[in-house]
Amino acid sequence: MNLVFLGIVCIAVVVGGATGSMGEVSQAAFSSAKASVDLAIGLIGYMALFLGLLKVGEKGGLLRLLARAIRPIMVRLFPDVPPDHPAMGAMILNIAANMSGLGNAATPLGIKAMHELNKLNTRPGVATNAMVLFLAINTSGVALLPSGVVSVRAALDSQDPWGIVAPSLVATLFSTIVGITVAKLLCRLRFFAPPPAVDGVEVAEVKEPEVADADAAAASGSGELTWGVWVLGAFLITAAALLAGPTIGAAILGSQHPDAQGLRDFQSTVADWIIPVMIVGLLGFGQAKGVKVYEAFVEGAKEGFEIAVRIIPYLVAILVAVGMFRASGAMDFVTGNIGVLSSLIGLPGEALPMALVRPLSGSGAFGIMAEIMEANGPDSYTGYVVSVLNGSTETTFYVLAVYFGSVGVSRVRHAVATGLSADIAGVIATGLACSFFFGHLQ
């Protein structure tokens, strides 16, 4: 990200000097710095609300419920990992955390999963097929609750902050399927074949007594949480259907159809109910599970406040760089030339910088998304595209570095190719999905 940041600033200065727009570049640096702080301050309340609610759900066992629901799929995807091994429980909880928008909880769970997978590794320093597949799912995971992006859209006065649910589901499902497929195919190629196993490497026993309480709960078949799985699944499916259904119907009918506006009005009404129902549902769920809901909410809200403040330096850095880049005229060159090609799949040129930065830096892409929505409006076609793009691709190189670095893996085999394939699939799926759902805004 250092080279990306420096490159954007240097290009802005060079192009600004060549075009005689250095005054605009200087002004953009100051105005973008102020706008980034204003945006972060506006996010504090929304982030505190969402993370407060999610903390109540987390303490009540929300992750265990989601983990129980996806466990049958995971067992089939990872035949090399024993079902009762701690690695399986940690992977399930990591993916469940990503699906529910608990990014802070996902990272330590992912590192825990990688450490457990490494205990099954007979080739020290070399990525196993299970490790690569886990990272593919982790970096392209299905987004059921894109609360972070919704918060940004709401902070920017979007009239339809939840309108990204349907295209986000489509894009993330597609990128996940591609990531899994590529991981399964590439692991069979001789070029990516692992070296011979090392003799004398101790592999963890299948039934290791180190399973954490959450992992044990997720792996148990006692049926204690069955009712919770069904209730949670029914809520998520119903909410997604009510939010996505009208958008799909309006897209099929066309923006000029007399019933299309009625469907969009219905979706707006549903969106108005989502937050109150979510608040009551999560607080009620926590109370039923014996959670001290007020204390848990305050704990999560504090995390939301800290996160909103913590991202200010990142927002200042990337928004200043992109603001200078835009003011110099360099952005017009990118959007006017390369954007002609990307627009064929529904990806406007204005969204290209974010698509390029996203695999490198999550904070950088977040800042670019905010800057683009500030410039174009959150409810513009471009605003919808960058909102969906933020959730359909992941910081692939960051995840690879952190997760593999934590267990000393240096030979990543087909992990990079798999991650980038999922990223590209997410970008393409985002453009096509947004064209279908929001093409009338172009």
N, C-alpha and C positions, 0 to 999 in steps of 0.2 A: 504493500500500500504506500510505502515511502516514495517509490518511483512513480506511482500513479499520481499521487498528490503533487510531487515536484513537477512532473511532466505537464499536468494540467495548468499549473501556475505559469511555467515557463512558456508554454505555447500561447497562453493568453497575453503575456507581455510582448512576445515577438510579433504576434498577429496584431495586437493593439498598436504597437509602434509602426508596423507596416501600413496600417489602415488609418493612422492618425486619430485613433479613438482612445488614447491613454487617459484622457480626462474621464471618459465613461468607465474605463476599467478601474480607475482609482475610486470613483464614487461607488461603483458596484462592490468593491471590497468592504467599504464602511457600511453600506446599507445591508449587505448580506450578513455581516457580523451581527448587526442589530436584529435583523429578522430571525436569525438562528436562535438567539436568546429569547426573543418574544415567543417563538414557536415552542421552545422547551418549557417555558413558564406556563404556556397555555395547555401543555400536555400533562402537567403535574396532577391536576384534578382527575383527568380521565384515567391515567395510569394508576393512580392511587385507588380509584373505584374498582377497576378491573382486577388488579392484583389483590386487593382486599377480599373481593368475592372469591377469587380462585384459591386464595390461601385457606378460606373456610372450607371449600370443597376438597382441597388437598388434605387438610387435617382430618376430614371426615372419611377419607378413603377413596376419593374420586379417581386417583391413579390406579388403585387396585381394581376398581370396577371396569375401567377401560382396559386394563391389562387382562382381566379375566375374559373380556369379550374378544380380544384379538389373539389370545393364546392358541386356539386351534389352528389358525393360519400360520403362526410362527413355527409351530412344531413341524409343519410340512415344508416350510421354506428352509429350515435349518436342520436337515436330517443328520448332520455331523455333530450337532450339539445335543447331548442327552436332555430329555425334557425336564428332569429334576435337577439339572446342574444350575448353580447360581448364575451362570452367564445368561441362561434363558430368561430368568426372572428379571435381571437387570436390563436386558435388551427390551423386554416387553414394557417395563416401566418407563424407559427412556422414550420409546416410540409413543406410548400413551401420553407422556408429558408434552411431547411435541404436538400431538394431535389436539390437545386441549389448550394449547397456547401457553403452557408453563415452561417457557424457554429456560428460565433460571434453574429449574429443577432438572431439565433434560441434560444439561452438560455434565454435571457430576455423575448422573446415572449412566451416561454414555461412557465416561471414562472408567467407571466401575465395570461396565459390561466388557469393555476392551481388556481390562486386567483379567477378568474371569475367562474370556475367550483365549487369552494368551496362555492360561494354564493348560489348555487343551492343545497348544501348539507344539508340535514335535520338531519344528524348524525355527529356532530362536532368530529373531531379527527379520523374519520373512512373514508377510501377511498371509493368513489363511483364507480359504474361500469364504468361510463364515464371517471373518472380519470385513472383507470387502463388501459382501452382501449387506451386512449390517450398516456400514457407512453409506451404501447406496440408498437404503431405505431411510436412514437418518437424514441425509442431505436432500431428499426429495419427498419427505413425508407428507401425507394427506393433511390438509389444514381444515379442521372442523370448526375452529373458533379463532379466526384471525383478529384477535382483540387489539393487538398493537397497531395494525393498520387502521382498524376501525376508529381507534382513539385519535390518530392523526387526522383522519378525514373529519371526525366530529369537531376537533379543535380548529379546523379550517372552515367550519360552518357548512359542511356538506349537508345537503337536503336528503341524501340517500347513503348514509355511512355504511349500512349493511348490504348495499347493492352488490358488493364484490363476492358474496358468499357462493353464488352459483358458479361463476367463472373460476373462482379459486378452487372449488371442489373438482371441476373438470380438469383444470391445468395440473393440479397436484396429483390427481389420480393418473393422468397420462404420464407425467414425469416419473412417478413411482413405478408404474408398469414398465416403462422403458428402462429405468435403472435396474430393476430386478432382472429383466430379460437380458440386458447386456452383461450383467454380472454372471449370470448362469451360462451364457454362451462363451464369453471370453475365458472363463476359467478352464475351458476344455481345450483351448488352443495351446500348441506346444510352445509358442513364443512366451506365453505367460505361465508355463508350468513351473511349479516350485522345485527347488533343489531337493536332493535326497534327504530323508529325515536323519537327524543327528542321533546317534546311539547314546543311550544313557540319559536322555532328557526325561525328567519326571513329569507325568501328566496327571492332573488332578483326578481323584476318584469321582465317579459319577454322582454318588450321594455324599456330597461334602457338607459337613455340619455348619458351614459358615453362612448359610442362607439367612438373609435379614428377614425381619418380621414381614415387611411389605412383600418381599419375594415369596415367602412361604404362603402368604395369603393369596397372592396371585396364582401360585402353582397348586394350591389345594383344590380338591374336588368336593369339598364338604357341602357345597350348595348354600353356604351362609349368605353369600352376596348375590345369589341368583336374582332375587327380586330387584336389587339395585341395578344390575346389568340391564334388565328388561326396561325398567323405568328410565334409566339414563339413555339407553338406545332409542326408546320410543320418543323421548324429548328431542334428542339430536336429530333423528330422522324427520320428525314432524316439523321442527323449526327449519331445517334445511329445505324441506319440501315446500313449506309455506313461503319461505323467502325466495327460493329458486324457481318454484313453479310459475308464478306470475311473470317473472322475467323471461322464462322460456316461452311461455304462451304469447307474450307481447312480441318477442323476437320472431316467432313463427307467423303470427298474424301480420306483422309489419307495423311500422310506426304510424302509418296513416289509417289503419283499421279503426273503426269506431270503438271496438271493444278493447283495443290495446291500452288506451289511457285508463280505462276502468281497471284493468289488471294491475297496472302500475300503481294506481291509487290503493288497490287492495294490498299490494305488497308494502306500500308505505304505512298502511294501518297495522299490518302484521309487525313491521319493524318497530312501530311505536310500542307494541306490547312486549317485544323481546326482552328489553332491559328490565322492566318491572317484573316480568315472569322469572327472568334469570335471577334477579335479586332475591325475590321471595323463595324461589326454588333452592338456590344454593344455601341461603341462610336456614331455611327449613330443613334441608338435608343435613347440614352441619348440626343443628339442634337435635335432630333425631338420632344422630350418631354420637351424641354426648360432647360435642365440641363447644367450647366457650366462644360463641360466635362473635361477640363484640371484641374480645381480646384478639382472636384470630384475624378478624377484619382489620383491626388497627395495625397488627403486625405486617400483614400484607400491604396495607396502604403505605406504611413506612418504606417498604421495599420499592413501591411504585414511585414515591417521592425521591428516593435515593437514585433510582434509575433515571428519572427525568432530569435530575441535576447532573448526574454522571455523564449523560450524553451531550451536554452543552459543548465541551471542547471539541468533540467529534463533529457536531453539527457546525460549529464555527469554522473549523478547518475545511470541511467539504463544501459548505455553502459559499464560503468566500472564494474557494477555487473555482467552483462551477459558475458563480456569479461573474467573476472576472472573465472566465472562458466565454460566457454568453455575451457579455458587454463588448468583448474584443471583436466579435463577428465570427470567431472560430466555430461556435455552435451552429451558426447558419450554414456554414460549409458542410458540416457533418450531416445535419438534418436535411439539407437540400440535395445532397448527392447520394450518400449511402442510404439515407432514408427512403429514397425512391424505390430501392430494392426491398427493404424491410417492410414497406407499406403494403407490399403484395400479400403478406401474411397477416395484415392488420396491425403491424407494429410501427407506429409513427416514428419519424426520425428523432423527435424530442426524447423518446424513451431509450434510445440506443446507449447513451452514456451509462444509464443504470444497468442495462443488460450486460455491459462489459465489465462494470465494477463489481457487480453482485457476487461472482464466484471468488473475488479477492477479499472483499471487506463488507461485513454486514452493516457496520456503522456508516461506512462510506455510502453504500447503496441506500441506506435509510435517509441519509442527508440529501442525497440526490433526489430521492422520491419526494421528500418534503419540498425541496426547491422547485421541482417541476410542477407539483400541485399548487404551490404558491403562485407560480407564473401563469399556469393555464387554468387553474380552478380544479377543485377535487371532483366536481361532477362533469367535467369535460371528458371527451373520449380519451385524451392522453392521461388525464387524472385517473380514470378507471384502469387503464392499461398498467401504469406504474404501480398502482395499488395491488393489482393482482400479481404482477411480476415480482413484487417484494416477497410474496408468500409461495410462489411456484418454483423458485430457484433458491439455492442456499450458498453459503460461503464455503465452497467445496475445499479450497486449499487450506483455509483456516482449520476446518474440521479434520482434514487429513493430517495436518501438522500436529494439532493438539492431541488427537486420539492415538495416532500411531506413535508420536513422540513420547506419550506417557508410558508406553510399554517397550520402547526401544526398537521399534520396527523401522528398518531403513529400506528394505526391498518391498515396495508396496504393490508390485505386480500389476494387475489390471485395475487398481483402484482409481487412478487418475482418469483413465479412459472411461470407466464406468460413471464416475461423478460428473465429468464434463458432458457425457452423453445425456444424463438426466437433466443437466442444466440446459442444454440446447433444446431438449424435448420440452422443458418447461417454458422456455421463451417462445417456441413455436406454438405450443398449446395455448399460451396466454394470448398471443395475437389472434389466433383463430377463434378462441372462445369469446374474446372481447368484440371481435367483428360480428359474431353471431348475436351476442346479447346487447351490444351498445352501438352497432353499426349505424343506427339512425342518427347518432350524435356527430358522425364524421362530416 
